[in-house]
Amino acid sequence: MRRFRFYLAVLLGKLAGSMSRLLGRGRGAVVPGAVARLLMPEILSVLPCMVKEKIFVVTGTNGKTTVNRMLCECLEREGKRVICNRTGANLFGGVVSAFVEAAGLTGRVEADYACLEVDELEAEKVFRQLRPHVVVATNLFRDQLDRSGELDRICERLKEALRLAGNTKFVYNGDDCLLRQIALGCRNPQAAYGIEESFLGDAFQTGSREGSFCWFCGTKLEYKRIQYGQLGDYRCPGCGFGRPKPRYEASKIKCTGKGYSFELGGQPFLAKTCSPYHVYNTLAAYSALKASGAPMAHFGTSVAGFDYGNRRELALRIGGALVQLHLAKNPVGFQQKLALLSEDPKPKDLVLQINDEVQDGRDVSWLWDVDFERLPRFGVKTVAVTGNRRYDMELRLKYANIPCLVSEEPLKTVRGLLQTGTGNLYVIVNYSGLYRTGRLLKKLQRAEKGKQKN
């Protein structure tokens, strides 16, 4: 009877996913898992057992999707069959869906590895059924406060999730003091990765810093070096708690005209990205593969050809103007996007689109933790704000003494700046505006190309 329920759960889950895509109700990233679980709630404890080698889980605030995709692409380049929730559906239903979609009509999963992005708050629920071999933690920053709460809550839940995971190896960013205290509070085998040198400008090091006080004795942490947010070389003068010596390091980091060059394990790599935090993401993927003993013969080739944008960064020409789209969903992430402006010496315009839909989080008080006061130093000529929380954004900029245009229509705003602006436009949005704005920009690009042909 249980076997029949299992086959039926997989079959109906796959059918539901196909119907969802056919009817244009989404990409089928969650529906297959939801349907399968109705028939067999424990299905996530069955399907992963069919994976032949290892299961990776990537969690943390920023970088999950990038690291997970990189792990998947590296393993596929080695000729391995990989299950992956590529769309970023990282809640429990999305994880189940990845396995259901990978299963054949008989319910069998033919895969060597699984690479799964898992939301921090869902880790407990997922790990009760799924027992990953490696858990990779990128960082912990405040994000979606109305859903996630403060970081001490997330830290305790991740500790419990690791306990439930059994003997899984914990590969974590040792430059993050919050992840370090989680590592000290769990019994899992573990390995830290980190960056031993300062490689970012002052603009990246401003803004809010989480975990400023020692978790164990309450003394304010001291930093020898800060990368961004709370990431860096920290130490508690009270009890000695501090940054571990990383097992895996990135070094000799330089910004080139093509991206960022750096060394991992003494080998040179080039990441074709304008965003320096992707050095951390590449290091996380490298560390996970090394710690697991997975094949890495083509890692360098994978890194060189990897698309770090993941549809969350977009650069295109519209007429004679360069337009860049970036996602920012929390204070530290937003600070990094603003810091990118400081590295562009040319005059520029900026559109900030802030929404408060479900995927964004209703609480936008985090805007006050972003150092907008530095914007005038970055060569920004015009700032425009839009989105359904545009007035909150306008108020924050008013306190920073930065005038801005307020618009209800993103399309009209972008068109106006393309016509009268510097020809160098940055658009920063949070989650709900990302794909809509990307489609809008591509539509404008097609329209402009059509005009030129005529």
C-alpha positions as CSV (number, residue, x, y, z in Angstrom):
1,M,0.0,0.0,0.0
2,R,2.8,2.4,0.9
3,R,4.6,1.7,-2.4
4,F,1.4,2.4,-4.3
5,R,1.0,5.7,-2.5
6,F,4.5,6.6,-3.4
7,Y,4.1,5.9,-7.1
8,L,0.8,7.8,-7.1
9,A,2.3,10.7,-5.3
10,V,5.2,11.0,-7.8
11,L,2.9,10.6,-10.8
12,L,0.3,13.1,-9.7
13,G,3.0,15.6,-8.6
14,K,4.6,15.5,-12.0
15,L,1.3,15.8,-13.7
16,A,0.3,18.8,-11.6
17,G,3.6,20.5,-12.4
18,S,3.1,20.0,-16.1
19,M,-0.4,21.4,-15.9
20,S,0.8,24.4,-14.0
21,R,3.3,25.3,-16.7
22,L,0.8,24.5,-19.5
23,L,-1.8,26.8,-18.0
24,G,0.8,29.6,-17.4
25,R,0.3,29.4,-13.6
26,G,4.1,29.5,-12.9
27,R,7.1,27.4,-13.5
28,G,5.9,24.4,-11.6
29,A,8.6,24.9,-9.0
30,V,6.3,24.3,-6.0
31,V,3.1,22.6,-7.2
32,P,4.6,19.1,-7.8
33,G,5.9,18.9,-4.2
34,A,2.6,20.2,-2.7
35,V,0.5,17.6,-4.6
36,A,2.9,14.8,-3.8
37,R,3.0,15.6,-0.1
38,L,-0.8,15.5,0.1
39,L,-0.6,11.8,-0.8
40,M,2.6,11.0,1.0
41,P,3.8,13.6,3.6
42,E,7.0,11.7,4.2
43,I,8.1,11.5,0.6
44,L,11.2,13.6,1.1
45,S,12.6,10.8,3.3
46,V,12.2,8.4,0.4
47,L,13.3,10.1,-2.8
48,P,16.7,11.4,-1.6
49,C,17.8,7.9,-0.7
50,M,18.0,7.1,-4.4
51,V,20.8,9.7,-4.9
52,K,23.9,7.6,-5.5
53,E,26.6,9.9,-4.1
54,K,26.1,13.1,-2.1
55,I,23.5,15.7,-1.3
56,F,24.5,19.3,-0.8
57,V,22.3,21.9,0.9
58,V,23.1,25.6,0.6
59,T,21.6,28.0,3.2
60,G,22.2,31.5,4.5
61,T,20.8,35.0,3.7
62,N,22.7,36.1,0.6
63,G,24.2,34.0,-2.2
64,K,22.2,30.8,-1.8
65,T,21.0,30.6,-5.4
66,T,24.4,31.5,-6.9
67,V,26.4,29.0,-4.8
68,N,23.8,26.2,-5.4
69,R,23.8,26.8,-9.2
70,M,27.6,26.8,-9.2
71,L,27.8,23.5,-7.4
72,C,25.3,22.0,-9.8
73,E,27.1,23.3,-12.9
74,C,30.5,22.2,-11.7
75,L,29.2,18.7,-11.0
76,E,27.4,18.5,-14.3
77,R,30.6,19.5,-16.1
78,E,32.2,16.5,-14.5
79,G,29.6,14.3,-16.2
80,K,27.4,13.8,-13.1
81,R,23.6,13.8,-13.1
82,V,22.4,16.4,-10.6
83,I,19.0,17.2,-9.0
84,C,18.8,20.9,-8.4
85,N,16.0,23.4,-7.4
86,R,17.4,25.9,-10.0
87,T,14.5,28.3,-9.9
88,G,15.4,29.3,-6.3
89,A,12.2,27.6,-4.8
90,N,13.9,27.0,-1.5
91,L,11.0,26.3,0.9
92,F,10.0,22.8,1.8
93,G,7.6,22.4,-1.2
94,G,10.3,23.6,-3.6
95,V,12.8,21.0,-2.3
96,V,10.2,18.2,-2.6
97,S,9.3,19.4,-6.1
98,A,13.0,19.2,-7.3
99,F,13.0,15.4,-6.4
100,V,9.5,14.8,-7.8
101,E,10.3,16.4,-11.1
102,A,13.6,14.5,-11.3
103,A,11.9,11.1,-10.7
104,G,10.8,8.9,-13.6
105,L,7.2,7.7,-14.0
106,T,8.1,4.6,-12.0
107,G,9.2,6.8,-9.1
108,R,12.9,6.1,-9.6
109,V,15.5,8.9,-9.2
110,E,18.5,8.4,-11.4
111,A,21.0,11.0,-10.0
112,D,24.6,11.1,-8.8
113,Y,24.2,14.3,-6.7
114,A,21.6,16.7,-5.4
115,C,22.3,20.4,-4.9
116,L,19.5,22.1,-3.0
117,E,19.0,25.7,-1.9
118,V,17.1,25.8,1.5
119,D,15.7,28.8,3.2
120,E,17.2,29.3,6.7
121,L,13.8,29.1,8.4
122,E,12.9,25.9,6.5
123,A,16.0,24.0,7.4
124,E,14.6,22.3,10.5
125,K,11.5,21.2,8.6
126,V,13.6,19.9,5.6
127,F,16.3,18.2,7.6
128,R,13.7,16.2,9.6
129,Q,13.3,14.1,6.4
130,L,16.3,15.0,4.2
131,R,19.7,14.1,5.6
132,P,22.2,16.0,3.5
133,H,25.9,15.0,3.4
134,V,27.1,18.7,3.3
135,V,25.5,21.9,4.5
136,V,27.0,25.1,3.2
137,A,26.3,28.3,5.0
138,T,27.0,31.6,3.2
139,N,26.2,34.4,5.7
140,L,23.5,35.6,8.1
141,F,22.0,39.1,7.7
142,R,18.7,40.6,8.7
143,D,16.2,39.9,6.0
144,Q,12.3,40.0,5.8
145,L,12.1,41.0,9.5
146,D,8.3,40.4,9.7
147,R,8.8,36.8,8.7
148,S,12.3,35.9,10.0
149,G,12.5,38.0,13.1
150,E,15.9,38.8,14.6
151,L,19.1,36.8,13.8
152,D,19.4,35.1,17.2
153,R,16.2,33.2,16.4
154,I,17.6,32.1,13.1
155,C,20.9,31.0,14.7
156,E,19.1,28.8,17.2
157,R,17.0,27.2,14.5
158,L,20.0,26.5,12.3
159,K,21.7,24.8,15.3
160,E,18.6,22.6,15.7
161,A,18.5,21.9,12.0
162,L,22.1,20.7,12.0
163,R,21.4,18.5,15.0
164,L,18.5,16.9,13.1
165,A,20.8,16.4,10.0
166,G,22.9,14.0,12.0
167,N,26.5,13.6,10.8
168,T,26.3,16.1,8.0
169,K,29.4,18.2,7.4
170,F,29.0,21.9,8.1
171,V,31.0,24.1,5.7
172,Y,30.6,27.7,6.8
173,N,31.9,31.2,6.2
174,G,34.3,31.7,9.1
175,D,34.4,35.4,8.4
176,D,30.8,35.6,9.7
177,C,30.8,35.8,13.5
178,L,27.2,34.5,13.7
179,L,28.0,31.4,11.7
180,R,31.1,30.9,13.8
181,Q,29.1,30.8,17.0
182,I,26.7,28.3,15.4
183,A,29.6,26.1,14.5
184,L,30.9,26.2,18.1
185,G,27.4,25.2,19.3
186,C,27.0,22.1,17.1
187,R,28.8,18.7,17.1
188,N,28.8,18.2,13.3
189,P,32.1,17.8,11.5
190,Q,32.9,21.2,10.1
191,A,35.2,23.2,7.9
192,A,35.5,27.0,7.7
193,Y,36.3,29.1,4.6
194,G,37.3,32.8,4.5
195,I,39.3,35.6,2.9
196,E,42.5,36.6,4.6
197,E,43.0,40.0,3.0
198,S,41.1,43.2,2.6
199,F,39.9,43.5,-1.0
200,L,37.0,46.0,-0.9
201,G,36.8,49.8,-0.7
202,D,35.4,51.9,2.1
203,A,32.0,52.1,0.4
204,F,31.5,48.4,1.0
205,Q,32.4,48.5,4.7
206,T,29.7,51.1,5.8
207,G,26.1,50.4,6.8
208,S,24.7,48.1,9.5
209,R,26.8,45.3,11.2
210,E,25.1,42.3,12.7
211,G,26.4,40.4,15.8
212,S,28.5,43.3,17.1
213,F,28.6,41.8,20.5
214,C,30.0,38.4,21.6
215,W,27.3,35.7,21.8
216,F,29.1,34.1,24.8
217,C,30.0,37.0,27.1
218,G,28.4,40.1,25.7
219,T,31.6,42.1,25.1
220,K,31.8,44.2,21.9
221,L,33.7,42.5,19.2
222,E,36.9,44.0,17.8
223,Y,37.8,43.8,14.2
224,K,41.3,43.8,12.6
225,R,39.7,43.7,9.1
226,I,36.2,44.2,7.8
227,Q,35.0,43.1,4.4
228,Y,31.3,44.1,4.5
229,G,28.5,43.8,7.0
230,Q,29.9,41.8,9.9
231,L,32.2,39.7,7.7
232,G,35.9,40.1,8.6
233,D,38.6,39.2,11.1
234,Y,36.8,39.6,14.5
235,R,37.8,38.8,18.1
236,C,36.2,39.1,21.5
237,P,38.6,40.8,24.0
238,G,36.5,39.4,26.8
239,C,36.5,35.6,26.3
240,G,38.7,35.1,23.3
241,F,35.9,34.0,20.9
242,G,37.1,34.9,17.4
243,R,37.5,34.1,13.7
244,P,38.8,30.5,13.0
245,K,41.7,29.8,10.8
246,P,40.0,28.9,7.5
247,R,40.6,25.6,5.9
248,Y,39.9,27.0,2.5
249,E,40.9,30.6,1.5
250,A,40.7,33.0,-1.3
251,S,43.8,35.2,-1.8
252,K,45.4,37.6,-4.3
253,I,42.1,39.1,-5.1
254,K,42.2,41.8,-7.8
255,C,39.6,43.6,-9.9
256,T,40.4,43.3,-13.6
257,G,38.6,44.7,-16.6
258,K,37.0,41.3,-17.1
259,G,35.9,40.7,-13.5
260,Y,37.7,39.5,-10.4
261,S,40.8,37.3,-10.4
262,F,41.8,35.4,-7.3
263,E,43.5,32.2,-6.1
264,L,41.9,29.2,-4.4
265,G,44.2,26.5,-3.1
266,G,47.1,28.2,-4.9
267,Q,45.3,28.0,-8.3
268,P,44.3,31.1,-10.2
269,F,40.7,31.7,-11.2
270,L,38.8,34.5,-13.0
271,A,35.2,35.3,-12.1
272,K,33.4,37.3,-14.8
273,T,31.4,39.5,-12.5
274,C,31.4,43.2,-11.5
275,S,30.2,42.2,-8.0
276,P,33.1,41.4,-5.6
277,Y,30.9,39.5,-3.1
278,H,30.8,36.7,-5.7
279,V,34.3,35.9,-4.7
280,Y,32.8,34.7,-1.4
281,N,30.2,32.7,-3.4
282,T,32.8,31.0,-5.6
283,L,34.9,30.2,-2.5
284,A,31.8,28.7,-0.8
285,A,31.2,26.3,-3.8
286,Y,34.9,25.5,-4.0
287,S,35.0,24.7,-0.2
288,A,31.9,22.5,-0.4
289,L,33.3,20.4,-3.2
290,K,36.7,20.1,-1.6
291,A,35.2,19.2,1.8
292,S,33.0,16.5,0.2
293,G,35.7,14.9,-1.9
294,A,33.6,15.5,-5.1
295,P,35.3,15.6,-8.5
296,M,36.7,19.1,-9.4
297,A,38.8,18.6,-12.5
298,H,36.8,21.2,-14.5
299,F,36.2,23.6,-11.6
300,G,38.3,26.4,-13.2
301,T,36.4,26.1,-16.5
302,S,33.1,26.2,-14.7
303,V,34.0,29.3,-12.9
304,A,35.3,31.1,-16.0
305,G,32.0,30.4,-17.9
306,F,29.6,30.8,-15.0
307,D,26.8,33.4,-15.3
308,Y,26.8,35.1,-11.9
309,G,23.8,37.2,-12.8
310,N,21.2,34.5,-12.4
311,R,18.6,36.9,-13.7
312,R,19.2,39.0,-10.6
313,E,21.7,41.2,-12.3
314,L,21.1,42.5,-15.9
315,A,23.1,44.9,-18.1
316,L,21.9,46.0,-21.5
317,R,22.0,48.8,-23.9
318,I,18.9,50.8,-24.7
319,G,19.6,53.2,-27.4
320,G,22.9,54.8,-26.4
321,A,22.4,54.3,-22.7
322,L,23.8,51.6,-20.5
323,V,21.2,50.2,-18.1
324,Q,22.0,47.9,-15.1
325,L,19.4,46.1,-13.0
326,H,20.3,44.9,-9.5
327,L,18.4,43.1,-6.8
328,A,18.7,44.3,-3.2
329,K,16.6,42.7,-0.5
330,N,18.2,43.6,2.9
331,P,20.5,46.3,4.4
332,V,23.8,44.6,3.7
333,G,22.8,43.6,0.2
334,F,21.6,47.1,-0.6
335,Q,24.8,48.6,0.7
336,Q,26.8,46.4,-1.6
337,K,24.8,47.5,-4.6
338,L,25.3,51.2,-3.7
339,A,29.0,50.5,-3.3
340,L,29.1,49.3,-6.9
341,L,28.2,52.8,-7.9
342,S,31.3,54.1,-6.2
343,E,33.4,51.9,-8.5
344,D,31.9,53.5,-11.6
345,P,33.7,56.8,-12.2
346,K,31.2,58.0,-14.8
347,P,28.1,60.2,-13.9
348,K,25.0,58.1,-13.4
349,D,21.3,58.1,-12.6
350,L,19.6,55.9,-10.1
351,V,16.1,54.4,-9.8
352,L,15.1,52.8,-6.5
353,Q,12.0,50.6,-6.6
354,I,10.8,49.5,-3.2
355,N,7.8,47.2,-2.8
356,D,6.3,45.4,0.3
357,E,4.7,42.4,-1.3
358,V,4.8,39.0,0.3
359,Q,8.1,38.0,-1.1
360,D,9.6,41.3,-0.1
361,G,8.4,41.4,3.4
362,R,6.0,44.0,4.7
363,D,8.5,45.7,7.0
364,V,10.7,48.2,5.2
365,S,12.2,49.7,8.3
366,W,15.6,48.3,7.2
367,L,15.9,51.1,4.7
368,W,17.1,53.2,7.6
369,D,20.1,50.9,8.0
370,V,21.4,51.6,4.5
371,D,24.0,54.4,4.2
372,F,22.3,56.5,1.5
373,E,24.1,59.6,2.8
374,R,27.1,58.6,0.7
375,L,25.2,58.6,-2.6
376,P,26.3,62.2,-3.6
377,R,29.9,61.1,-3.4
378,F,29.3,58.4,-6.0
379,G,28.5,60.7,-8.9
380,V,24.8,60.2,-8.9
381,K,23.1,63.0,-10.7
382,T,19.4,62.1,-10.5
383,V,17.6,59.8,-8.0
384,A,14.1,58.6,-8.8
385,V,12.0,56.4,-6.4
386,T,9.0,54.2,-7.4
387,G,7.2,51.1,-6.1
388,N,4.4,50.9,-3.6
389,R,6.7,52.0,-0.8
390,R,8.1,54.9,-2.7
391,Y,7.1,57.4,-0.1
392,D,9.0,55.5,2.6
393,M,12.0,55.6,0.3
394,E,11.5,59.3,-0.4
395,L,11.4,60.0,3.4
396,R,14.6,58.1,4.0
397,L,16.3,60.1,1.2
398,K,14.9,63.3,2.7
399,Y,16.7,62.6,6.0
400,A,19.8,62.0,4.0
401,N,19.3,65.4,2.3
402,I,19.1,63.8,-1.1
403,P,16.4,65.2,-3.5
404,C,14.5,62.7,-5.6
405,L,11.8,62.3,-8.2
406,V,8.8,60.3,-7.0
407,S,6.9,58.3,-9.6
408,E,4.0,55.8,-9.5
409,E,5.0,54.3,-12.9
410,P,8.4,52.6,-13.2
411,L,8.2,52.5,-17.1
412,K,7.6,56.3,-17.2
413,T,10.5,56.8,-14.8
414,V,13.0,54.8,-16.8
415,R,11.9,56.3,-20.1
416,G,12.3,59.8,-18.7
417,L,15.8,59.2,-17.5
418,L,16.8,57.4,-20.7
419,Q,15.8,60.6,-22.6
420,T,17.2,63.2,-20.3
421,G,19.7,61.5,-18.1
422,T,23.4,60.7,-18.2
423,G,23.2,57.6,-20.3
424,N,24.3,55.5,-17.4
425,L,21.3,54.2,-15.5
426,Y,21.3,51.9,-12.4
427,V,18.0,50.4,-11.4
428,I,17.9,48.7,-7.9
429,V,14.8,46.8,-6.9
430,N,13.7,44.3,-4.3
431,Y,12.2,40.9,-5.0
432,S,8.8,41.5,-6.4
433,G,10.0,44.1,-8.9
434,L,12.9,42.1,-10.2
435,Y,11.5,40.1,-13.0
436,R,8.8,42.6,-13.9
437,T,11.5,45.3,-14.3
438,G,13.7,43.0,-16.3
439,R,10.9,42.3,-18.7
440,L,10.2,46.0,-18.9
441,L,13.8,46.9,-19.7
442,K,14.0,44.2,-22.4
443,K,10.8,45.4,-23.9
444,L,12.2,49.0,-24.1
445,Q,15.4,47.6,-25.7
446,R,13.4,45.8,-28.4
447,A,11.3,48.9,-29.1
448,E,14.4,51.0,-29.4
449,K,16.0,48.5,-31.8
450,G,12.8,48.5,-33.8
451,K,13.0,52.3,-34.1
452,Q,16.5,52.2,-35.3
453,K,15.6,49.6,-38.1
454,N,12.8,51.8,-39.3
